[in-house]
Amino acid sequence: MQRGDRLTYMDIALAEAEAASLRGEVPVGAVIVLDGVILARAGNRTRADNDVTAHAEIAAIRAAAAQRGAERLTGADLYVTLEPCAMCAAAISFARIRRLYFGASDEKGGAVVSGVRFFDQPTCHHAPDVYPGIGERSAMRLLKDFFQDKR
């Protein structure tokens, strides 16, 4: 999954998703970047932590905020392999993430370009710039393989 001599941020998110899959978690990975520096990276941990809020995005936001010593991540970019759900979209908004890049759309559980379209709601205080479809094929493959193996 390399492009040239370096991994892209989405490649790193995909690696986090693969690691989550190996732990038996739904393969979703996230990376938060500020000024070209990775602040945090995480994969889903809902089963490992017995915590329904331990989505990759939330885990990455928590780690990045702790590292910065601030609850807001103004100017940071989030790369995630799957379209965020409503809970994660709210956290992205509250954290003031600047840009959201995501891989696969999620017609059933997504809340950015699918479902409630959280960032389009008048009650949303901050909406990041959204770039869907980044690394979509790889993200979809991970998800399909994971759920196929579960059947």
FENCOR-V964601 format. One record per residue. N is the residue number from 0. RES is the residue in three letters. PSI is psi in whole degrees, -180 to 180 (none if undefined). NEAR is the number of other C-alpha atoms within 10 Angstrom. D_FIRST is the distance of its C-alpha to the first C-alpha in whole Angstrom. Layout:
n:N res:RES psi:PSI near:NEAR d_first:D_FIRST
n:N res:RES psi:PSI near:NEAR d_first:D_FIRST
//
This chain:
n:0 res:MET psi:26 near:13 d_first:0
n:1 res:GLN psi:148 near:9 d_first:4
n:2 res:ARG psi:114 near:8 d_first:7
n:3 res:GLY psi:-133 near:7 d_first:10
n:4 res:ASP psi:5 near:6 d_first:11
n:5 res:ARG psi:156 near:9 d_first:9
n:6 res:LEU psi:143 near:11 d_first:7
n:7 res:THR psi:166 near:15 d_first:9
n:8 res:TYR psi:-37 near:21 d_first:11
n:9 res:MET psi:-34 near:25 d_first:10
n:10 res:ASP psi:-39 near:24 d_first:6
n:11 res:ILE psi:-41 near:22 d_first:9
n:12 res:ALA psi:-41 near:29 d_first:11
n:13 res:LEU psi:-38 near:28 d_first:9
n:14 res:ALA psi:-38 near:21 d_first:9
n:15 res:GLU psi:-38 near:24 d_first:13
n:16 res:ALA psi:-42 near:28 d_first:13
n:17 res:GLU psi:-42 near:22 d_first:12
n:18 res:ALA psi:-40 near:19 d_first:15
n:19 res:ALA psi:-43 near:22 d_first:17
n:20 res:SER psi:-42 near:21 d_first:17
n:21 res:LEU psi:-25 near:12 d_first:18
n:22 res:ARG psi:0 near:15 d_first:21
n:23 res:GLY psi:11 near:16 d_first:22
n:24 res:GLU psi:155 near:19 d_first:21
n:25 res:VAL psi:129 near:23 d_first:20
n:26 res:PRO psi:87 near:29 d_first:16
n:27 res:VAL psi:134 near:31 d_first:16
n:28 res:GLY psi:154 near:32 d_first:15
n:29 res:ALA psi:149 near:32 d_first:16
n:30 res:VAL psi:136 near:29 d_first:16
n:31 res:ILE psi:129 near:27 d_first:19
n:32 res:VAL psi:136 near:20 d_first:19
n:33 res:LEU psi:123 near:17 d_first:22
n:34 res:ASP psi:41 near:9 d_first:23
n:35 res:GLY psi:4 near:10 d_first:19
n:36 res:VAL psi:131 near:9 d_first:20
n:37 res:ILE psi:119 near:16 d_first:18
n:38 res:LEU psi:-37 near:21 d_first:21
n:39 res:ALA psi:154 near:21 d_first:20
n:40 res:ARG psi:144 near:25 d_first:17
n:41 res:ALA psi:159 near:28 d_first:18
n:42 res:GLY psi:169 near:31 d_first:17
n:43 res:ASN psi:142 near:29 d_first:20
n:44 res:ARG psi:25 near:23 d_first:23
n:45 res:THR psi:-42 near:18 d_first:26
n:46 res:ARG psi:-45 near:14 d_first:27
n:47 res:ALA psi:-38 near:12 d_first:27
n:48 res:ASP psi:-4 near:10 d_first:29
n:49 res:ASN psi:50 near:9 d_first:31
n:50 res:ASP psi:110 near:10 d_first:30
n:51 res:VAL psi:-17 near:10 d_first:30
n:52 res:THR psi:0 near:15 d_first:29
n:53 res:ALA psi:46 near:20 d_first:26
n:54 res:HIS psi:158 near:25 d_first:23
n:55 res:ALA psi:-43 near:30 d_first:20
n:56 res:GLU psi:-45 near:32 d_first:21
n:57 res:ILE psi:-45 near:23 d_first:25
n:58 res:ALA psi:-42 near:23 d_first:24
n:59 res:ALA psi:-41 near:24 d_first:21
n:60 res:ILE psi:-44 near:28 d_first:24
n:61 res:ARG psi:-46 near:19 d_first:27
n:62 res:ALA psi:-42 near:17 d_first:25
n:63 res:ALA psi:-42 near:24 d_first:25
n:64 res:ALA psi:-41 near:17 d_first:28
n:65 res:ALA psi:-41 near:13 d_first:30
n:66 res:GLN psi:-37 near:12 d_first:28
n:67 res:ARG psi:-17 near:12 d_first:29
n:68 res:GLY psi:32 near:10 d_first:33
n:69 res:ALA psi:146 near:12 d_first:33
n:70 res:GLU psi:-19 near:15 d_first:32
n:71 res:ARG psi:142 near:17 d_first:31
n:72 res:LEU psi:45 near:24 d_first:28
n:73 res:THR psi:130 near:14 d_first:29
n:74 res:GLY psi:-6 near:14 d_first:27
n:75 res:ALA psi:155 near:22 d_first:24
n:76 res:ASP psi:142 near:25 d_first:20
n:77 res:LEU psi:129 near:28 d_first:19
n:78 res:TYR psi:123 near:29 d_first:15
n:79 res:VAL psi:145 near:35 d_first:16
n:80 res:THR psi:-20 near:37 d_first:14
n:81 res:LEU psi:144 near:31 d_first:17
n:82 res:GLU psi:127 near:26 d_first:20
n:83 res:PRO psi:147 near:30 d_first:23
n:84 res:CYS psi:179 near:22 d_first:26
n:85 res:ALA psi:-41 near:18 d_first:29
n:86 res:MET psi:-47 near:15 d_first:29
n:87 res:CYS psi:-37 near:23 d_first:26
n:88 res:ALA psi:-41 near:24 d_first:27
n:89 res:ALA psi:-44 near:20 d_first:30
n:90 res:ALA psi:-40 near:17 d_first:29
n:91 res:ILE psi:-43 near:26 d_first:26
n:92 res:SER psi:-49 near:19 d_first:30
n:93 res:PHE psi:-32 near:17 d_first:32
n:94 res:ALA psi:-8 near:20 d_first:29
n:95 res:ARG psi:40 near:20 d_first:29
n:96 res:ILE psi:135 near:24 d_first:26
n:97 res:ARG psi:-50 near:19 d_first:25
n:98 res:ARG psi:140 near:20 d_first:22
n:99 res:LEU psi:122 near:22 d_first:21
n:100 res:TYR psi:126 near:23 d_first:17
n:101 res:PHE psi:157 near:26 d_first:16
n:102 res:GLY psi:-91 near:25 d_first:14
n:103 res:ALA psi:140 near:23 d_first:16
n:104 res:SER psi:156 near:21 d_first:20
n:105 res:ASP psi:91 near:17 d_first:22
n:106 res:GLU psi:-30 near:12 d_first:26
n:107 res:LYS psi:-44 near:9 d_first:27
n:108 res:GLY psi:-6 near:15 d_first:27
n:109 res:GLY psi:155 near:22 d_first:25
n:110 res:ALA psi:21 near:23 d_first:27
n:111 res:VAL psi:-62 near:25 d_first:26
n:112 res:VAL psi:-6 near:17 d_first:26
n:113 res:SER psi:173 near:16 d_first:27
n:114 res:GLY psi:-129 near:14 d_first:30
n:115 res:VAL psi:-13 near:14 d_first:32
n:116 res:ARG psi:63 near:14 d_first:30
n:117 res:PHE psi:-45 near:23 d_first:31
n:118 res:PHE psi:-14 near:22 d_first:30
n:119 res:ASP psi:-5 near:13 d_first:33
n:120 res:GLN psi:142 near:10 d_first:36
n:121 res:PRO psi:-20 near:8 d_first:39
n:122 res:THR psi:-4 near:8 d_first:39
n:123 res:CYS psi:122 near:13 d_first:35
n:124 res:HIS psi:-30 near:11 d_first:36
n:125 res:HIS psi:129 near:17 d_first:33
n:126 res:ALA psi:125 near:21 d_first:30
n:127 res:PRO psi:163 near:19 d_first:27
n:128 res:ASP psi:136 near:12 d_first:25
n:129 res:VAL psi:132 near:14 d_first:23
n:130 res:TYR psi:94 near:12 d_first:20
n:131 res:PRO psi:163 near:19 d_first:19
n:132 res:GLY psi:10 near:15 d_first:16
n:133 res:ILE psi:116 near:18 d_first:13
n:134 res:GLY psi:25 near:22 d_first:10
n:135 res:GLU psi:-46 near:16 d_first:13
n:136 res:ARG psi:-45 near:13 d_first:12
n:137 res:SER psi:-41 near:17 d_first:9
n:138 res:ALA psi:-44 near:27 d_first:12
n:139 res:MET psi:-41 near:18 d_first:14
n:140 res:ARG psi:-45 near:11 d_first:13
n:141 res:LEU psi:-46 near:19 d_first:13
n:142 res:LEU psi:-46 near:21 d_first:16
n:143 res:LYS psi:-45 near:13 d_first:18
n:144 res:ASP psi:-43 near:12 d_first:17
n:145 res:PHE psi:-51 near:18 d_first:18
n:146 res:PHE psi:-30 near:12 d_first:22
n:147 res:GLN psi:-41 near:9 d_first:22
n:148 res:ASP psi:-26 near:8 d_first:22
n:149 res:LYS psi:-21 near:8 d_first:25
n:150 res:ARG psi:none near:5 d_first:27
//
